[in-house]
Amino acid sequence: MTNAPKILAFAGSTRTDSFNKKLVRIAAQGATAAGADATFVDLRAFPLPLFDEDLEARDGLPATARQFKDLLLAHDGLLIASPEYNSSFTAVLKNAIDWASRPAEGEAPLGCFVGKVAALMSTSPGALGGLRGLVPLRSLLSNIKVIVLPDQIAVPKAYEAFNSNGSLKDPKQQASVESLGEQVATIVAKLKA
């Protein structure tokens, strides 16, 4: 299906066995089931220095930032799972967004973000499931013109929530996370029609 919605799924965590990587993969399954072409990427594959305009002026956009930005440009929708670090989202996620937001010659400002449809989710060992960190992430994405869906998922007690195969033990939670992926795929398909 050449006109299938293209959805990029990633987590704001670089830990190998990240609960949020597991969570966003579930949402990507929902997008795929809805007819989308979902691609999971690991931010660990895009190591970046802390954003520094002097560094950018001297060396240009780091190659890994360009690779991540190209992935964003090539996709219509985003599935983002972000752990909560001290009531906010992670530095690695913020830094990746900051680098990708930098203008390049011939590109529209924020071209890799404007009009993208995104769904947010989180899981953490705590009782709120990382919910507090989704608030500033939603604000940031909205400010760079991403269409952030109102539905979101925060799965508490992450150490107990997942089966060994990466699925959620609670079938209702599993279905809710898959539904986020489906929603992004459906809305992107309508926008592309």
N, C-alpha and C positions, 0 to 999 in steps of 0.2 A: 504494500500500500504506500505509494509515493507521497500522498498528501496526508499521511498519518501525523497526528500531533507529535512533536519531538519534545520529550520531557527529560530534563537533567536532574538527577537526584544525588544529593550529597549531604554529608553531616558536618557539623562544625567541630568535629573531633578528629584527632589523628591517632588515637589509641587503637591498636590492632584489634582488640576485642570490644570495641566501642558499642555500647547499647544503642546509641543513636544511629550508628551505621546499620545495625540490625533493623531498627525501626523504619528508617527511610527506605530500606530495601523492600519492606512489606508494602509501603505506599507505592513504590515503583511497580510491584506486582499488580496492584489495583489499577494503575495507569495502563499497564500492558494488557490486562484483561479487558479494559475499555477501548482497546484498539490503538493505543499510543505506542510509539517507539521510545521506550524508557532506557536511559543510560545512567548507570551508577558510576560516579567517580569518587575517589578518595583524595581529600585535600592534602594528604601526605605526599601524593605524587607531584604536588606543585609547591615545593619549598620556596619560601619568599623571605627576603629581608623585611624588617619593619619598614612600613612606608616612610619615605624620606624624600622630599622634593629635591634636595641637593643631589642625592644619589640618582634620582630620575633624570635630572638635568645633565649630570655627568655621564651616566651609562645608558640612559633610556629605559624603556619598560623591560624588566627582567623577562627572559625567555619563558619562564614558567608562568608568569603573569599573563603573557601574550597567549600561551596555550590555554589557560583557564578562561581568559576573555573570549577566545575563539570558540570554545565550547558553549559559553553563554550566548554568544551571537548566533550559533547554529541551532539553538533550541528555543522552543516557543514557551515552555513552562518550566517551573522549578518546584522541586520537592526538597525542602530543607528541614533537617532534624538538628536541633541545636541543644547541647547540654547547657545547663545553667551553671555559670561560674559566678559566685558572689552576687546573685540576683540580676545577672546580665548574661549576654551571650559571650561566646569565646573570642579571645584575641585572634586566633588563627582565622576564624570566619570573618571578623571585622577587617583584618589585614588583607585577606583575599578580595573582599568587596572593594576596599579602598584602592588597591592596585588595579582591579578590573575597571573601576570607574574613571580611570585617567584617560583623557581624550587623546586620540591618535589622529594624525593627519588624514583627512578624508572621511572620518567617522563622525556621525552625529553625536552630540553630547549625551552621555549615558546610554549610548546606543545598544549596549548589551543588556540593559535593564528595562528601558522604557517599553511599557505594554506587555511585559512578560506576566504570566499568571502564576502565582505561587501559593503553595500551601505550607504551613508551618506545623511542626510537631516537636515534641521533646520527651525524653524520659530521663529519670534520675533516681538514685536510691531514696531520695526524700519523699515525704508525703504529698508534695505538690507536683511531683513529676517534672520539675523544670519549668513550670508555668510562668514564673516571674521573669525568666530570661526571654520569653517570647514577646513580651511587651516592648522592650527597646528594639528588638529585631524587627518587629512589625512596623514600628515607627521609622526606622532607618530605611527599610525597603519601600515603604510608602513615599518617603521623601525623595527617593531616586526613581519614582514613577513606576514601580512594580505594582501590579494589581494583586493585592494580598487577599485571599479568600477569608471570609469571616470565620469559617469553621477551622478549628485547630484541635490537636490532641496533645495531652500531657499525661504520660503513663507513669504513675508512682511506683516505688519499690522495685526498681529495675532489676536488682539482684534476684528477685523472685518472679519476675514477670515473663521471662522468656524460656521457651523450650530449648533443648540442645540443638535443634535444627534452625534456630533463629526466629521461629514463629512465636507469637504471644500465647501464653497459656489460656488467657481469657478469650473465648471466641468472639464476644461482643467487642472487646478492644481490637482484636485482629480485624474484624469487619469494619470498624470505625477508621482504622488506619488505612486499610485498603480503599475505603470510600474517599479518603482525601486524594489519593492518586487518581481515582476514577473521576472525581470532580474537576481536577485540573485538566485531565484529558478531555472531558466533555466540554468544558468552557473554551479551551483552546480550539477544539474542533469547530465549535459554533463561531468563534471569532475569525477562523480561517475560511469559513464557508462563504 
